[in-house]
Amino acid sequence: MSTHEVILYSREGCHLCEVVKESLQRLADRATFAWREVDIDQDEELRKKYNNEVPVVFINGRKAFKHHMSEGEFLRKLAAR
């Protein structure tokens, strides 16, 4: 079974980013995926691309969520990919 790749684009001091990060940490016990967090403010191109959208969650290279993430919807999208 392959592991899904999840990327959370976020920035320091972002409350919504912290909420999504906590959700991903909880969900890691319930589903098979590897996730990492990327600070958009460390990369000019990422900051330009996602400045007004963080947090942004990608599942297997496809944008799945921005601003908010439902845990149930995350699991559904993960299963579908």
C-alpha positions in Angstrom: 0.0 0.0 0.0 1.5 3.3 -1.0 1.6 6.2 1.4 -0.2 9.4 0.4 1.9 12.6 0.4 0.3 15.6 2.1 1.8 19.0 2.2 0.6 21.8 4.4 1.6 25.3 3.1 1.5 27.6 6.1 3.2 30.6 7.8 4.4 31.4 11.3 1.8 33.1 13.4 -1.2 31.8 11.4 -3.9 30.5 13.7 -5.8 28.7 11.0 -2.5 27.0 10.0 -2.1 25.7 13.6 -5.7 24.3 13.6 -5.0 22.4 10.4 -1.6 21.2 11.7 -3.3 19.8 14.8 -5.9 18.1 12.6 -3.2 16.4 10.5 -1.4 15.2 13.6 -4.6 13.6 14.9 -5.5 12.1 11.5 -2.0 10.6 11.1 -3.2 7.9 13.6 -6.2 7.1 11.6 -5.0 7.0 8.0 -1.8 6.2 6.0 -0.1 9.4 4.8 3.1 11.2 5.2 2.8 14.9 5.7 5.2 17.9 6.0 4.8 21.5 6.6 6.3 24.2 4.3 6.6 27.8 5.5 5.6 30.0 2.5 7.5 33.0 3.8 10.8 31.1 3.3 10.2 31.0 -0.5 9.3 34.1 -2.5 7.4 32.1 -5.2 5.4 30.2 -2.6 4.6 33.4 -0.8 3.3 35.0 -4.0 1.3 32.0 -4.9 -0.3 31.2 -1.5 -0.1 34.5 0.4 -3.8 35.0 0.8 -4.8 31.3 0.9 -2.9 29.7 3.8 -3.3 27.2 5.2 -3.2 25.3 1.9 -3.3 21.5 1.9 -2.2 19.3 -1.0 -2.9 15.6 -1.2 -0.7 13.7 -3.7 0.2 17.0 -5.6 -3.4 18.3 -5.9 -4.8 21.2 -3.9 -7.4 19.8 -1.6 -8.1 22.6 0.9 -7.4 26.3 1.6 -8.2 28.3 4.7 -10.0 25.5 6.5 -10.0 21.7 6.5 -12.7 19.3 7.6 -11.2 16.1 9.0 -14.0 14.0 7.6 -13.6 15.5 4.1 -9.8 15.1 4.4 -10.3 11.3 5.0 -12.7 11.1 2.0 -10.4 12.9 -0.3 -7.4 10.8 0.9 -9.3 7.6 0.2 -10.3 8.8 -3.3 -6.8 9.5 -4.4 
